[in-house]
Each structure stands twice: as structure tokens, then as C-alpha cells.
Amino acid sequence: MTDTPVQTFAHPDAAQGAGPGARPGPQPGSPAGAGEARPLKLFIKSFGCQMNAYDAARMADVLAPEGYAETATLEEADLVVLNTCHIRERAAEKIYSELGKIREMKEAAGRPVTLAVAGCVAQAEGAEIIRRQRAVDLVVGPQSYHRLPDLVRRARAGGGVVDTDFPLESKFDHLAAPSRARTQARGVSAFVTVQEGCDKFCSFCVVPYTRGAETSRPPEAVLAEVVTLVDAGVREVTLLGQNVNAYHGVDAAGAGWTLARLAQRLAVIPGLARIRYTTSHPNDMEPALVAAHRDLGALMPFLHLPVQSGSDRILHAMNRRHDAAAYLALVGEIRAARPDIALSSDFIVGFPGETERDFEDTLALVRRVGFASTFSFKYSPRPGTPGADLPGQVPEPVMRERLHRLQALLEEQRQAFNRACVGRTLDVLFDKPGRHPGQVGGRTPYLQAVHVEGAPDLVGTVRPVEILTVGPNSLSGRLADAGDRAGALFDSGAHAGTSFASGAPAGLSPSPVAERLAS
């Protein structure tokens, strides 16, 4: 194993590992011992995507043997980790603002507190974070989380530590597995990273620079992790990747696995009720994966498939490598395979050079497809990406007005999708007690939040629920008899449900994906 060099900077708090505020018992970075008053406390705040949520859990797992117990209260923490995302607008500025607040807490704590910045902002900014905010003790990129115990020890011993290189060894080979108790405490749904990085180089995106080239975990490792989760009570897994449907894991025999093959193998694990995956690129939506949505009852009929724009001119400028017609053809093929599937997507408004005609093309695509949920944003340039240097930057007021119009249409579609569920029976995976006594909450196959009157022992079960009413952000219903499937949207056998395309025209008929996606 090659040890990647770690930068260390002179730090004003070099002596913070000892002093009057130090806790009795073992030193930080050592396993908790019998003489310790209480465990050291770890506070992790994650921003952005589901992969960051997964990474946060794995960071907590790798630090648990070092004596750190998670806390939800910042002021209790001995180690604070900001797990950052660089996708959203002004991501770095928001992190520096957050660091300023934590610095005040750190100075008032009266005991040693270590402050770490992790994630994609850490990868992009590196040592600049410590130069701008001297309260930071450690900057660590997404590929080095398995080194956290050693990095934290170095940071507490003195000096600002920066590790943003891409190690030769895989972090997944060294990350500690969570204990059964920790898995059970996290609930019946779990994230599992199967792929990282991206080779697409969309001109607006920092992922290839912060997460690196596409890499996939071996299928045996993924399967083993999921079996362990299911043994601890997990009923649903979401497979994660920056470009997850580009998964190309290689097994011990040297055979390549696609995401479709991985899903097929996961679907036969006893006790695993549901499989999801995110985020996908249209160009990697291979026919076998489309067929998996038809054939696998455990693979949920909900697909996040970002398109970003409906304008061919803007898609070309974004380096998306497909056009609007290809996306529509793909949607048609997916819906032909699984008529009751619901779609989600991402949209960027105001990409450089976007005209009103380009924006109208986006609205037209939205109307043709019909989305159950979406994420939409104004374009914001990311330093180092090609889009940041393009001419024709769209004025802020224009972007704001276009985003308002787009979001109004998308919200109209979301509410229409939810209203269409009233009177139907959906399978709900119950995952937590409800907000009110006597209630229990869960999720439909389409990720809609549902609450019903029911006992806490429903948590972890999948039960049919008749949807009665729709609220702004959730559904309410009643438990249905197991045989009461009239009007059901989800049938694990034939999958012959209702298509949710909002008046999808005949133009969305099936067509071969490979022929329609631009090379």
C-alpha cells in the first residue's frame, strides 16, 4: 500500500491536544477505556447529495473505534466535521460562513475541539480553507476518509493537516463496517455507494475534479455490505454513484458486472424489499437496466434521470452528449417497460448563452414528459469548469424569472402526480413513528411520504395503504387489507399500472436507446 503524502501547516492551536480542558481517560485517537468519563463526541453536518449522507455514516463508523460517539448537538462535540458539497450555488462561501460560527463555539468551549472540513469543497479548496479560516484543523477529501483516525490524531497534535490526494488504495478496502447496533439505529433504509466519480465532463460540473474518474466497487463487496445491512434489519437500499448507471464492477473471476446484473443479484437477497439507485446519466441507461425495471419487483418504479435542459443547443454547450429527442425516446422506452414508473430530473436555468427560445424548449420538454419530482437551480459558475469561461452569462434577474416559471410548472406536475394517487392502494415501507401519537410514517414506491394511524411495530414492514388525502408535502391514508389491491399503482408481478406521463404523446413510443442517444 502506498502512503500518499499529507500536507501539514503551522497552526496557532498546536497544543490543543492537551491542557486544562482535556478530558480524563485515553487520549483522542485512542480506543475508549474504562477510566473515561464519557465518550468523545462527534458532530457531523452534511450538505448536498445522498452520497454525502453515506460518507458521513462511514466517517462515524471509522471513528467509533477511536472513542467517538455521535451527537446531534454541536456544542457537545470534541470533533466537528463539515461534510461539504460543491454542487450548489455559492457552496464555498456558505461553508466559510458556517466555519465562522463554529469558530466562535470552538473558542468558547473551554476544552479542545477539533474542526475538520471534508467533502467536495475540501477537495476543491484544499489548503486555502486553512489559510482563510485558521480555526480549521483538518481538510480531507472524499477519497481519504479511511485515514481519518490518523489524520485526526495529527490534527490534534498540532498543525493544520490537508489530505486531498487520490490514494492508490481504495478507501472501501479500509473503512470499518458499522456495528449491528449502529445500523439498526439508522433505520430500515440505507445508502450504499457502488460507484464514484464521473468521466462525462459536463461543462457546468465539478464532479470529475472533486471525485475523480469513474470507479466501481467489486460486486462481492457491495453484496456483502448489503447482506450485512439486511441482517441488521434494513429493508431498502439505495445504490449511490455520481454516475451510478455507469457501474462496471469487476468480480474476483475478472468478469464485468453492470448495474442491471447487480440489481438482479440484490433482488434475491432474503429480506431486502426494495432497491433504488441514483444518480443516472441518460447515455448509460442500457437496455438491460430498462428491462430490470420491468422484471424486478424489488426495483422501485421511480427513476431520477437528469436532463438539465430541453434545448439541443444548450445541451451541446453543456457537453451532455445527447439531445432532447434522445431523452424523450429513452423516456418512451422506460415507460413501455414499466408503465407505472415515475420520473424525477434535474434542471439548470440560465446556462451561458441560454435564450428565451432555449428556455421555452425546456418548458416544452417538461410538458411532454411529466415529472413526479424535480430539482431545479439557477446556473452558477464553478471555477475551473469550462462553463465558467463561456460568453453570454445570463443576467441574474432573467435567471430568477425563468426559474420561477419553471418551478411553477414542475410544482403543478408534482401536485398532479400526488393527487392521482388518491383512491389508489400503494405499498408503503414504514420507517419511523409519525409526528403525532398513534401515527406511523413511511414511503411509497415513488418516495412520497405517507402517514397512517398505526402501531410502532409497523416500522420495517411493507403494507398496502389506501391513499385518502394529499397535503403539500405528504399523503395520508389507511391500512388496507393485504388482498385489497383495487386501483393499485404497483403490482410486483405484471407491473401493469397507470402511466404518469402528463398527457404523454405518441411521440414517446419505444425506440432503441442506442440508436437515439447521440455519441
C-alpha positions as CSV (number, residue, x, y, z in Angstrom):
1,M,0.0,0.0,0.0
2,T,1.3,3.4,-1.0
3,D,1.1,6.2,1.6
4,T,0.1,9.4,0.0
5,P,1.9,12.4,1.4
6,V,-0.2,14.6,3.7
7,Q,0.5,18.4,3.9
8,T,0.9,19.9,7.4
9,F,0.8,23.6,8.1
10,A,1.9,25.5,11.2
11,H,-1.2,26.1,13.3
12,P,-1.9,28.5,16.1
13,D,-3.7,25.8,18.2
14,A,-0.8,23.3,18.1
15,A,-1.1,22.5,21.7
16,Q,-4.9,21.8,21.7
17,G,-4.5,18.1,22.3
18,A,-3.7,18.7,26.0
19,G,-4.3,21.3,28.6
20,P,-6.8,22.2,31.4
21,G,-9.8,21.4,29.2
22,A,-8.6,17.9,28.3
23,R,-10.9,15.0,29.3
24,P,-9.7,12.3,31.6
25,G,-9.1,8.9,30.2
26,P,-7.5,7.9,26.9
27,Q,-6.1,10.5,24.5
28,P,-8.1,11.4,21.5
29,G,-7.5,9.0,18.7
30,S,-7.2,6.0,21.1
31,P,-10.0,3.5,21.9
32,A,-12.2,4.4,24.8
33,G,-11.1,2.9,28.1
34,A,-12.7,2.1,31.4
35,G,-11.5,5.3,33.0
36,E,-13.1,7.7,30.6
37,A,-16.0,9.8,32.0
38,R,-17.9,9.6,28.7
39,P,-17.1,9.0,25.1
40,L,-15.7,11.8,23.0
41,K,-18.4,13.4,20.9
42,L,-18.5,13.6,17.2
43,F,-20.8,16.1,15.3
44,I,-21.1,15.7,11.5
45,K,-23.1,18.1,9.4
46,S,-23.6,17.0,5.8
47,F,-24.5,19.2,2.9
48,G,-25.9,18.1,-0.5
49,C,-26.3,14.7,-2.0
50,Q,-27.1,11.3,-0.7
51,M,-23.6,10.1,-1.1
52,N,-22.5,12.7,1.5
53,A,-25.0,11.2,3.8
54,Y,-23.5,7.8,3.2
55,D,-20.0,9.2,3.6
56,A,-21.0,10.8,6.9
57,A,-22.2,7.4,8.2
58,R,-18.9,5.8,7.2
59,M,-16.8,8.5,8.8
60,A,-18.7,7.9,12.0
61,D,-18.1,4.2,11.7
62,V,-14.4,4.6,11.2
63,L,-14.1,7.0,14.1
64,A,-16.2,4.9,16.5
65,P,-13.3,2.6,17.5
66,E,-11.3,5.7,18.3
67,G,-13.8,6.5,21.1
68,Y,-16.0,8.9,19.2
69,A,-19.8,8.7,19.7
70,E,-22.1,10.7,17.5
71,T,-24.0,13.7,18.9
72,A,-26.7,15.8,17.3
73,T,-25.6,18.8,19.4
74,L,-22.8,20.9,18.1
75,E,-21.9,22.4,21.5
76,E,-21.2,18.9,22.9
77,A,-18.7,18.0,20.2
78,D,-15.0,17.3,20.6
79,L,-14.7,16.7,16.8
80,V,-16.8,18.7,14.3
81,V,-16.8,17.6,10.7
82,L,-18.5,19.7,8.0
83,N,-19.1,17.3,5.1
84,T,-19.4,19.6,2.2
85,C,-21.0,19.7,-1.3
86,H,-19.7,21.8,-4.2
87,I,-22.7,21.5,-6.5
88,R,-25.0,24.1,-5.0
89,E,-24.7,27.8,-5.6
90,R,-22.0,29.7,-3.6
91,A,-21.1,26.4,-1.9
92,A,-17.7,27.5,-0.7
93,E,-19.0,30.9,0.6
94,K,-21.7,29.1,2.6
95,I,-19.1,26.8,4.2
96,Y,-16.9,29.7,5.2
97,S,-19.9,31.4,6.8
98,E,-20.6,28.2,8.7
99,L,-17.0,27.9,9.8
100,G,-17.1,31.4,11.3
101,K,-20.0,30.3,13.5
102,I,-18.2,27.1,14.6
103,R,-15.1,29.1,15.4
104,E,-17.0,31.1,18.0
105,M,-18.3,27.9,19.5
106,K,-14.8,26.4,19.5
107,E,-13.3,29.4,21.2
108,A,-16.0,29.4,23.9
109,A,-15.8,25.6,24.5
110,G,-13.2,25.7,27.2
111,R,-11.8,22.4,26.0
112,P,-10.1,21.1,22.9
113,V,-12.3,21.0,19.9
114,T,-11.1,19.7,16.5
115,L,-12.6,21.2,13.4
116,A,-12.5,19.3,10.1
117,V,-13.8,20.1,6.6
118,A,-14.5,17.1,4.4
119,G,-16.2,16.5,1.1
120,C,-16.1,18.2,-2.3
121,V,-15.4,21.8,-1.1
122,A,-12.5,20.4,0.8
123,Q,-11.2,18.6,-2.3
124,A,-11.6,21.8,-4.4
125,E,-10.3,24.3,-1.9
126,G,-7.6,22.3,-0.1
127,A,-5.2,24.3,2.0
128,E,-6.9,27.5,1.1
129,I,-9.6,26.6,3.7
130,I,-7.0,26.7,6.5
131,R,-5.5,29.9,5.1
132,R,-8.9,31.6,5.1
133,Q,-10.2,30.1,8.4
134,R,-7.5,29.4,11.0
135,A,-9.9,27.6,13.2
136,V,-9.9,24.6,10.8
137,D,-7.5,21.8,11.9
138,L,-8.1,19.3,9.1
139,V,-9.1,19.3,5.5
140,V,-9.8,15.9,4.0
141,G,-11.0,14.9,0.5
142,P,-13.7,12.3,-0.2
143,Q,-11.1,9.6,-1.1
144,S,-9.2,9.7,2.2
145,Y,-11.9,9.0,4.8
146,H,-10.4,5.7,5.7
147,R,-7.4,7.7,7.0
148,L,-9.5,9.8,9.4
149,P,-8.2,8.2,12.6
150,D,-4.6,9.0,11.8
151,L,-5.5,12.4,10.3
152,V,-7.4,13.4,13.4
153,R,-4.5,12.4,15.6
154,R,-2.2,14.5,13.5
155,A,-4.5,17.5,13.6
156,R,-4.9,17.3,17.4
157,A,-1.2,17.0,17.9
158,G,-0.7,20.4,16.1
159,G,-0.7,21.8,12.7
160,G,-3.3,22.2,10.0
161,V,-3.5,18.9,8.1
162,V,-4.6,18.6,4.5
163,D,-5.2,15.4,2.6
164,T,-6.9,15.9,-0.7
165,D,-4.9,13.5,-2.9
166,F,-6.3,10.4,-4.6
167,P,-4.7,7.4,-2.8
168,L,-3.7,4.4,-4.8
169,E,-5.6,2.2,-2.4
170,S,-9.4,2.2,-2.3
171,K,-10.9,3.7,0.8
172,F,-13.6,1.0,0.7
173,D,-10.9,-1.7,1.4
174,H,-10.2,0.0,4.7
175,L,-13.4,1.6,6.0
176,A,-14.8,0.0,9.1
177,A,-18.1,-1.7,8.9
178,P,-20.9,-0.4,11.1
179,S,-21.9,-2.4,14.1
180,R,-25.3,-4.1,14.1
181,A,-26.5,-1.6,16.7
182,R,-25.4,1.4,14.7
183,T,-27.1,0.0,11.6
184,Q,-30.3,-0.5,13.5
185,A,-30.2,3.0,14.9
186,R,-30.0,4.4,11.4
187,G,-33.3,2.9,10.3
188,V,-34.7,0.5,7.8
189,S,-33.4,2.3,4.7
190,A,-29.7,2.6,3.9
191,F,-27.5,4.1,1.3
192,V,-24.7,2.0,-0.3
193,T,-22.1,3.6,-2.6
194,V,-21.3,1.4,-5.5
195,Q,-19.6,3.9,-7.9
196,E,-17.8,7.2,-7.6
197,G,-16.5,9.8,-10.0
198,C,-17.6,10.7,-13.5
199,D,-16.0,10.7,-16.9
200,K,-18.7,12.8,-18.7
201,F,-17.1,16.2,-18.0
202,C,-20.3,18.2,-18.4
203,S,-19.2,21.8,-18.7
204,F,-21.0,23.0,-15.6
205,C,-19.9,20.3,-13.3
206,V,-17.1,19.9,-10.8
207,V,-17.6,16.2,-10.0
208,P,-14.8,14.9,-12.3
209,Y,-12.4,17.3,-10.5
210,T,-13.5,16.7,-6.9
211,R,-14.5,13.0,-7.1
212,G,-12.1,11.9,-9.8
213,A,-12.6,9.4,-12.7
214,E,-15.3,6.7,-12.6
215,T,-14.5,3.8,-10.4
216,S,-16.8,0.9,-9.3
217,R,-16.7,-1.3,-6.3
218,P,-16.4,-5.0,-6.8
219,P,-19.8,-6.7,-6.8
220,E,-18.8,-9.1,-4.0
221,A,-18.1,-6.1,-1.7
222,V,-21.4,-4.5,-2.5
223,L,-23.3,-7.7,-2.0
224,A,-21.5,-8.4,1.3
225,E,-22.3,-4.9,2.6
226,V,-26.0,-5.2,1.7
227,V,-26.3,-8.7,3.3
228,T,-24.9,-7.2,6.5
229,L,-27.3,-4.3,6.4
230,V,-30.3,-6.6,5.8
231,D,-29.2,-8.9,8.6
232,A,-29.4,-5.9,10.9
233,G,-33.0,-5.1,9.8
234,V,-32.5,-2.9,6.7
235,R,-35.4,-3.4,4.2
236,E,-34.4,-0.9,1.5
237,V,-31.1,0.1,-0.1
238,T,-30.4,2.9,-2.5
239,L,-27.3,2.3,-4.6
240,L,-25.3,5.5,-5.0
241,G,-22.9,6.9,-7.6
242,Q,-22.2,10.2,-9.2
243,N,-23.0,8.3,-12.4
244,V,-24.4,5.1,-10.9
245,N,-25.7,3.5,-14.1
246,A,-22.2,3.6,-15.4
247,Y,-21.4,0.9,-12.8
248,H,-18.8,-1.5,-14.1
249,G,-17.7,-3.6,-11.2
250,V,-15.3,-6.5,-11.8
251,D,-15.7,-9.6,-9.7
252,A,-12.9,-11.9,-8.4
253,A,-13.1,-14.0,-11.6
254,G,-12.4,-11.0,-13.7
255,A,-16.0,-10.7,-15.1
256,G,-17.6,-7.4,-15.5
257,W,-20.9,-6.5,-13.9
258,T,-23.4,-3.9,-15.0
259,L,-25.8,-2.2,-12.7
260,A,-28.6,-4.3,-14.1
261,R,-26.8,-7.5,-13.1
262,L,-26.0,-6.1,-9.7
263,A,-29.7,-5.3,-9.2
264,Q,-30.7,-8.8,-10.3
265,R,-28.4,-10.3,-7.7
266,L,-29.5,-8.0,-4.9
267,A,-33.2,-8.7,-5.7
268,V,-32.8,-12.3,-4.4
269,I,-31.4,-11.4,-1.0
270,P,-34.0,-12.6,1.5
271,G,-35.5,-9.7,3.5
272,L,-34.5,-7.0,1.1
273,A,-37.8,-5.5,0.0
274,R,-36.7,-2.5,-2.1
275,I,-33.9,-1.4,-4.4
276,R,-33.3,2.1,-5.7
277,Y,-30.4,3.8,-7.4
278,T,-29.3,7.4,-8.1
279,T,-28.0,9.4,-9.9
280,S,-28.1,8.3,-13.6
281,H,-26.9,9.7,-16.9
282,P,-29.2,9.1,-19.9
283,N,-26.4,7.9,-22.0
284,D,-25.7,5.0,-19.6
285,M,-29.3,3.8,-19.4
286,E,-28.6,0.5,-21.2
287,P,-31.4,-1.8,-22.4
288,A,-30.7,-4.4,-19.7
289,L,-31.3,-1.8,-17.0
290,V,-34.6,-0.7,-18.6
291,A,-35.6,-4.3,-18.7
292,A,-34.7,-4.7,-15.0
293,H,-37.4,-2.2,-14.2
294,R,-39.9,-4.5,-15.9
295,D,-38.6,-7.7,-14.4
296,L,-37.6,-7.0,-10.9
297,G,-40.4,-6.4,-8.4
298,A,-37.8,-5.1,-5.8
299,L,-36.5,-2.4,-8.2
300,M,-38.8,0.6,-7.4
301,P,-40.7,2.3,-10.2
302,F,-39.1,5.6,-9.6
303,L,-36.1,6.9,-11.6
304,H,-34.1,10.0,-11.2
305,L,-32.9,10.8,-14.8
306,P,-31.4,14.3,-15.1
307,V,-31.8,16.1,-18.4
308,Q,-30.7,19.7,-17.3
309,S,-32.2,21.4,-20.4
310,G,-34.7,20.8,-23.2
311,S,-32.7,22.9,-25.7
312,D,-30.4,20.9,-28.1
313,R,-28.2,24.0,-28.4
314,I,-27.7,24.3,-24.6
315,L,-27.3,20.5,-24.2
316,H,-24.5,20.7,-26.7
317,A,-22.9,23.6,-24.8
318,M,-23.2,21.6,-21.6
319,N,-21.4,18.7,-23.2
320,R,-24.3,16.4,-22.3
321,R,-23.7,14.2,-25.4
322,H,-27.4,13.7,-26.1
323,D,-30.3,15.8,-27.5
324,A,-33.8,16.3,-26.4
325,A,-35.2,13.8,-28.9
326,A,-32.9,11.1,-27.5
327,Y,-34.1,11.8,-23.9
328,L,-37.7,11.6,-25.0
329,A,-37.1,8.4,-26.8
330,L,-35.5,6.9,-23.7
331,V,-38.4,8.0,-21.6
332,G,-40.7,6.3,-24.0
333,E,-38.7,3.0,-23.8
334,I,-38.6,3.1,-20.0
335,R,-42.4,3.7,-19.8
336,A,-43.1,0.9,-22.3
337,A,-41.1,-1.4,-20.0
338,R,-42.7,-0.1,-16.8
339,P,-45.9,1.9,-17.4
340,D,-46.3,2.9,-13.8
341,I,-42.9,4.3,-13.4
342,A,-42.5,7.9,-12.1
343,L,-39.6,10.1,-13.2
344,S,-37.6,12.8,-11.5
345,S,-35.0,15.0,-13.0
346,D,-32.6,18.0,-12.6
347,F,-32.8,21.3,-14.5
348,I,-30.3,24.2,-14.8
349,V,-31.8,27.5,-15.8
350,G,-29.7,30.3,-17.3
351,F,-26.7,28.4,-18.6
352,P,-24.4,30.7,-20.6
353,G,-26.0,31.6,-23.9
354,E,-29.5,30.5,-23.0
355,T,-32.1,32.5,-24.9
356,E,-35.8,32.7,-24.3
357,R,-36.3,30.2,-27.1
358,D,-33.9,27.8,-25.4
359,F,-35.8,28.1,-22.1
360,E,-39.2,27.6,-23.9
361,D,-37.7,24.3,-25.3
362,T,-37.1,23.2,-21.7
363,L,-40.7,24.0,-20.7
364,A,-41.9,22.1,-23.7
365,L,-39.8,19.0,-22.7
366,V,-41.2,19.2,-19.2
367,R,-44.8,19.3,-20.5
368,R,-44.2,16.3,-22.8
369,V,-42.6,14.1,-20.1
370,G,-44.5,14.9,-16.9
371,F,-42.3,14.6,-13.7
372,A,-43.3,13.4,-10.3
373,S,-40.5,15.4,-8.6
374,T,-37.5,17.5,-9.7
375,F,-34.6,19.6,-8.6
376,S,-34.1,22.9,-10.4
377,F,-31.5,25.6,-10.0
378,K,-30.1,28.8,-11.5
379,Y,-26.8,28.3,-13.1
380,S,-23.8,29.4,-11.0
381,P,-20.3,29.1,-12.5
382,R,-17.8,26.8,-10.8
383,P,-14.2,27.8,-11.0
384,G,-12.1,25.5,-13.2
385,T,-15.1,24.2,-15.2
386,P,-15.5,25.1,-18.9
387,G,-18.9,26.7,-18.4
388,A,-17.4,29.4,-16.1
389,D,-15.5,30.9,-19.1
390,L,-18.3,30.7,-21.6
391,P,-19.6,34.0,-23.1
392,G,-23.2,35.0,-22.7
393,Q,-23.6,34.8,-19.0
394,V,-27.3,35.3,-18.3
395,P,-28.2,38.2,-16.0
396,E,-29.4,37.3,-12.5
397,P,-32.9,38.8,-12.9
398,V,-33.5,36.8,-16.1
399,M,-32.4,33.6,-14.4
400,R,-34.6,34.3,-11.4
401,E,-37.7,34.9,-13.5
402,R,-37.1,31.8,-15.7
403,L,-36.6,29.6,-12.6
404,H,-39.8,30.9,-11.1
405,R,-41.7,29.9,-14.3
406,L,-40.1,26.5,-14.5
407,Q,-40.7,25.7,-10.8
408,A,-44.3,26.7,-11.1
409,L,-44.8,24.2,-13.9
410,L,-42.8,21.5,-12.1
411,E,-44.8,22.0,-8.9
412,E,-48.0,21.8,-10.8
413,Q,-46.9,18.4,-12.1
414,R,-45.8,17.2,-8.7
415,Q,-49.1,18.0,-7.2
416,A,-51.0,16.5,-10.1
417,F,-49.0,13.3,-9.6
418,N,-49.8,13.2,-5.9
419,R,-53.5,13.9,-6.5
420,A,-53.6,11.0,-8.9
421,C,-52.7,8.7,-6.0
422,V,-55.9,9.4,-4.1
423,G,-58.2,6.4,-4.0
424,R,-55.4,4.0,-5.0
425,T,-53.6,1.5,-2.9
426,L,-49.8,1.7,-2.7
427,D,-47.3,-0.5,-0.9
428,V,-45.7,1.6,1.9
429,L,-42.5,0.8,3.7
430,F,-42.9,2.1,7.2
431,D,-39.7,3.6,8.5
432,K,-40.5,5.8,11.6
433,P,-43.1,6.8,14.1
434,G,-45.4,9.6,12.9
435,R,-45.3,13.2,14.1
436,H,-48.5,12.7,16.1
437,P,-49.3,10.0,18.7
438,G,-50.8,6.9,17.2
439,Q,-49.3,7.6,13.7
440,V,-46.6,5.8,11.8
441,G,-44.8,7.1,8.7
442,G,-43.3,5.6,5.6
443,R,-42.6,5.9,1.9
444,T,-44.5,4.8,-1.2
445,P,-42.6,3.2,-4.2
446,Y,-42.4,6.8,-5.5
447,L,-40.7,8.2,-2.4
448,Q,-43.8,10.1,-1.3
449,A,-44.1,10.5,2.5
450,V,-47.2,8.8,3.9
451,H,-48.7,8.7,7.4
452,V,-51.4,6.4,8.7
453,E,-52.9,5.5,12.0
454,G,-50.9,2.5,13.2
455,A,-48.7,0.9,15.8
456,P,-45.0,1.4,16.1
457,D,-44.4,-2.3,15.3
458,L,-45.3,-1.5,11.7
459,V,-41.8,0.1,11.3
460,G,-39.8,-2.2,9.0
461,T,-42.8,-3.7,7.3
462,V,-44.3,-3.1,3.8
463,R,-48.1,-2.8,3.9
464,P,-50.7,-1.8,1.4
465,V,-52.1,1.6,2.1
466,E,-55.2,3.2,0.6
467,I,-54.4,6.9,-0.1
468,L,-57.1,9.1,1.2
469,T,-55.8,12.7,1.1
470,V,-52.9,14.8,-0.2
471,G,-51.1,17.5,1.7
472,P,-48.5,20.0,0.4
473,N,-45.6,17.5,1.1
474,S,-47.1,14.2,2.1
475,L,-50.0,11.8,1.7
476,S,-52.3,10.3,4.3
477,G,-54.1,7.0,4.1
478,R,-55.4,4.0,5.9
479,L,-54.0,0.5,6.2
480,A,-55.7,-1.7,3.6
481,D,-56.2,-5.5,3.7
482,A,-53.4,-7.4,2.1
483,G,-55.7,-8.5,-0.7
484,D,-57.1,-5.1,-1.3
485,R,-55.2,-4.1,-4.4
486,A,-58.0,-2.4,-6.3
487,G,-56.6,0.6,-8.1
488,A,-53.0,-0.3,-7.1
489,L,-50.3,1.5,-8.9
490,F,-47.6,-1.0,-8.0
491,D,-48.0,-4.6,-8.8
492,S,-44.9,-6.7,-8.2
493,G,-46.0,-9.2,-10.8
494,A,-47.2,-7.8,-14.1
495,H,-46.3,-4.1,-13.4
496,A,-49.4,-3.2,-15.4
497,G,-50.1,0.1,-13.7
498,T,-51.1,3.6,-14.8
499,S,-48.6,5.7,-16.8
500,F,-48.0,9.0,-15.1
501,A,-46.9,10.9,-18.2
502,S,-48.9,14.1,-18.1
503,G,-50.7,13.6,-21.4
504,A,-47.6,12.0,-22.9
505,P,-48.0,12.0,-26.7
506,A,-47.5,9.1,-29.1
507,G,-44.0,10.6,-29.7
508,L,-42.9,8.9,-26.5
509,S,-43.3,5.4,-28.1
510,P,-40.5,2.9,-27.5
511,S,-37.4,3.2,-29.7
512,P,-33.9,1.7,-29.4
513,V,-31.8,3.6,-26.9
514,A,-28.5,3.0,-28.6
515,E,-29.8,4.5,-31.9
516,R,-31.3,7.6,-30.4
517,L,-28.6,8.6,-27.9
518,A,-26.0,10.8,-29.6
519,S,-22.5,9.5,-29.5
